[in-house]
Amino acid sequence: MSTATHPVEPFVHPALFYADIDQYLAGTVSFIRAGLAAGEPVAVAVPGENLALIQDALGADGDSVRFLDMRDAGRNPGRIIPGVLRAFADQQAPGRRVRIIGEPIWAGRSPDEYPACAQHEALINAAFQGREVTILCPYDTSRLDERVLADAHATHPVVIPAGSAAEVVSAAYDPDGVVDRYNLPLPPAPGAGPEVFGTAFAEDSLSAVRRLATDHGARLGLTGTALENLALITAELTTNSVVHGGGAGTLTVWPQDGYVLCEVRDKGRLADPLAGRRPPAREQRGGRGLLLVNLLSDLVRVHTGPEGTTIRSYLGR
């Protein structure tokens, strides 16, 4: 393996492999302190237990660091680019390098969540291409399975092996391949039943469908903000189907594993993998529907292809 040198591309995206707490802190704390010494704004978005370790190790040096619990801020991987990484990087002065630690994949991520996590890690590269940003992504080699670690080599152009401080080029780097590989058909929604609401819709029925879906969400136990979010998600997804997905679609709402799921299927094809993850320009009209869905949902899964697109939103009860 050869030591990596950064290409002309200003965006740097290494994966940090670690086998224990000492290796984790050696890699993350040195990364943070190097950024602070260079006058770079630094943010750390990792699971809460790791956040506490880093804060304790930094001491007073952490006073100027932005800390976020990724279990909350990044529970939906589709929210991380717009709501965590871009939200921090875009606040900084133009031309100033930004340094971020993002740990979106940890032991305990569910099988439903992981494909969205892998696609997120792959899409970071396109989302930040050309920007003066460094994003370090830690991976726990003692608790994550081999598939996850192999995917990390494919989603990061450079990696830092466990116990090392040197970056090496990843020979397996293939972010587009990861996006395609995890563009998986979603399991069919359940059929008719007392806990399942399903209907076809078109432009003339959007208002009624939104009301019926929200009423069903209330029967399933959603209240307050979560119920309001279901109404907004239903409105955005069904409207997108009418405008971009062939003018019609099907909507299904049902409970699963402590969540209420809202799924919309239509005949359109989602051509831009970053749709819903790229904050629109202030002057841009429209283009905020999928972004809103990502920001409001606890998880979003997407499958798109020649036959159409399925978007499934998860809301915790």
Buried (B, 14 or more C-beta within 10 A) or exposed (E): EEEBEEEEEBBBBBBBBBBEEEBBBBBBBEBBBEBBEEEBBBBBBBBEEBBEBBBEBBEEBBEEBBBBBBBEBBBBBBBBBBBBBBBBBEEBEEEEBBBBBBBBBBEEBEEBBBBBBBBBBBBBBBBBEEBBBBBBBBBBBEEBEEEBBEBBBBBBBBBBBBBBEEBBBBEBBBBEBBBEBBBEEBEEBBEEEEEBBBBEBBEEBBEEBBEBBBBBBBBBEBEEEBBBBBBBBBBBBBBBBBEBBBEBBBBBBBBBEEBBBBBBBBBBBBEEBEBBBBBEEEEEEEEBBBBBBBBBBBBBBBBBEEEBBBBBBBBEE
